[in-house]
């Protein structure tokens, strides 16, 4: 069998060096981020808005359209465009700031990630650029007019694409070798009339010289040669050349802030950051350097493209010398890399039969690859401000992340979405690694390792949550992700990476201890945690400190029970090679028993844990100042999460771990009160297996019965985050005289809890659905076909747990599939489903309408919605 070239490159395993040194590591939005915010009161969105981004040098990263950079983002390349009608050059994607959108921040552009190999040897994306003036003002004003009860106003609703007056701009990269990158940009005029387009492939250095930290004996420099080459000189990266074919002219300025425009102060340079765009718009040459030198440069191509025709430009960025033959082998290399990409994904998708499913999965993989980003954040420096700054720093009244001064982040990370979430988010990243592991296990393992390093994890053991508040609490899913990545890697390679497993296990021990010490206030194995990533799922902000009120959370306790079982399973796997780890397996086994006891049976007096016998469901429990204990009877994901705490241990493995087996049997014999809580431990299941779970057969069936009820959780498109029963009977709670209500809301949030830009009160979220499916498959592994359930509830259809789980997976995948000429996730814009230039393109939304399946929230949240790639695999296998 011929070796797969992309796999050979992956096997070099040089982290983010070698073939991975250059990749799509630019953000799509650096403006409006916490890192660029040097305001006194932490107004990130207002401090550097979209309108100032073109004129202001960024401190911590760079953004661009379809861009690439080296792995530390010293040298950047991206595309800019002008349709000769806009008042600004399109250098970066536009969207609404958090305060502008009626449901928070939101990108308002149409762009699609179409392909990428894991080493980025080949990459392709599509940007749809209107030929008429971009509707910036209309989008802002209409969204400002709407309130939270109205849906978001999207760019397609402006009518800008209705008459096909737009360009489809395909941006492609193919690597000749590790430091030799071919670039092809093809603009298709989708209208019948001729249209003019200026394309500006742009090369620049991230500004590292304006802040007083990084000194260069020789400043980085770009130098133009005729209209054919741009020489690149960088002290750290060395010399490169950008070879340019057929450009109209080369334009140069500096990547430095336009002080006059931004701060009303004189510029220290004549040729500031927005110099090239100002020249393009006005034709006034005084804003670009006539000597063709600078730290930012563009090649200008102005093309009149006939209706239905296209125009292609070619460039080559290389450390090699090519001179007059830079484009001789261009087409040959492109063709070769495309063939290799097809061969690689052909192997990955060998079990996927449907062409439609292959397309969905491959675009999901592409989104995962394109959403890599160089993430740079030195919190100690950021808090203090810089010794030398081009603007006045007045300090911070409310220093964000001030207890994380140890944090120094400068890595390629998998981002949730490089426009709406262009920043580190811990629990999102854990889900990303499962999909990543299917095509690049080494990168997936590196992602899990990096967030647990000493310059990420707090000295107290907490994993940083997300850029806006590292001290917030996300669900502890990293042990689960670690085990899943290990399993995927082992299946694909035939051997498990025990060194990786052991390395992560040690760091997770520290984090586990933090959870036990910080989030189990009473020491009774019932956990809080607050936010836990579920934004507005409760009746009030669960992070709020309400005097005298204590909240015990079914989700936090379920997550921790899951954590103990994940750690137990990892410890058992390592113990097969290193028997000393049997002690750790015993520790987590006993810890799980105590959590199971706490959530399921009396703790003190008549306190019946978090299981409500009347409703046969798990709820959060509130302890009021007057001593009253109240079940918060909201039927939501909170009550389903205890299903995640399930693990199956086979007898063969137990026989190889005698110390663990002996301790386990001693505990079960001498603590019958705890043993009674373990589901069927002494009853071997299919293939001599034992089951550890929070729910015994009856309780599991009761929770699953609700979950599979189409009048409650089960939608045509997956499991809703809140029972639809709350549509007719909202939950109400009296908090100090204020009546608070939770009502089923299938789409965007209609309130402002936790910012209000997401919603866990009805929509479908892929990460929780995926965990539910994964847990049901574990139950099946134990019970086999003998344990039957009704799916959907009250339908009369009786089947195995596995069959039901896979049918839920199919509902989720169906969100993306065409049915009777319509896809659920595209909403009411028929062009997405019928137009040949739209209908095979997929957006991977943050979450989905619980009734219709329409995509909502961030539109490129390939991170956890990228799990659709794994679900396609589940269904296909």
Secondary structure, DSSP 4 states (H G I P E B T S, - for coil): -PPPHHHHHHTT--TTSGGGSEES-SBS--TTSSTT---SS--HHHHT-HHHHTTS--SS--B-EEEEEETT-SEEEEEEEE-SSSSS-B-S--EE-TTTSTTS-EE--EEEEEEE-TT-SEEEEEEEEESSPP-HHHHHHHHHH--TTSPP--GGGGTTTTT--EEEEEEEEEEEETTEEEEEEEEEE-SSS-EEEEEEEEEEE---SSSSS---SS--EEEEETTTEEEEEETTTEEEEEEESS-SEEEEE-SS--HHHHHSS--SSSS-TTHHHHHHHH--GGGS-TT-EESEEEEEEEEEE-TT-EEEEEEEEESS--GGGTTTTHHHHHHHHHHHHHHHHHHHTTT---HHHHHHHHHHHHHHHHTEEEEEEEHHHHHH--SS-SS-----SS-TTTT-TT-EEEEEEE-SBTTTB-S-BHHHHHHHHHHHHHH-HHHHHHHHHHTTSTTTS-TTSPPP-BTTBTTS-----HHHHHHHHHHHHHHHHSS--HHHHHHHHHHHHHHHHHHHHHH-TTSSS----TTTT-TT-SSS-TT---TT-EEE-HHHHHHHHHHHHHHHHHHHHHHTT-GGGHHHHHHHHHHHHHHHHHHHS-SSTT--TTEETTTTEE-EEEE-TTS-EEEE---BHHHHGGGG-EEEEEHHHHHT-HHHHHHHHHHHHH-HHHHTTSTTTTS--TTSEEEEESS-HHHHHHHHHHHT-TTTTEETTEEBSB-THHHHS-EEEEETTEEEEE--B-SS-SS-GGGSSS--SB-B-HHHHHHHHHHHHHHHHHHGGGSEEESSTTS--EEEHHHHHHHHHHHHHHTTSEETTEEGGGTT-THHHH-TTTTT---B-SEE-TTT--EES-TB-HHHHTTHHHHHHHHH-
